[in-house]
Amino acid sequence: MNPFFTSRKAVYLAPLVLLLLLYIGDFLLFSLRSSYPRLGAPTSSVHRVRLLAIPDKGNRVEYQIDVQQPEEDVPCSRSIFPQGGNHPCWYVRRHAKDPIPM
């Protein structure tokens, strides 16, 4: 067996194994928080103002605050990866000010 081929395979396999271990650890921590509330809340929410991006003539975009529902609380999971059907809070916070395309 060629040692070059084996080390090359390890270079590709090691990051995948580390990513898998990180995801499993994140899932276990989220599950523990769901089962034992004293460890901390597994979910949270991020408050945002709903800004609508409305296409206009000449490839322009007009921005308006949503009149029907100007503010909302977006649920999120306190984790690194999406857990429990919610995006992670760090991702929701980062995209809270993004306009909603119409």
ABEGO torsion letter per residue (X at the ends): XBAAAAAAAAAAAAAAAAAAAAAAAAAAAAAAAAABAAAEBABBBBBBBBBBBBBBBGGBBBBBBBAABABBBBBBBBBABBBGGBBBAAAAAAAAABBBBX
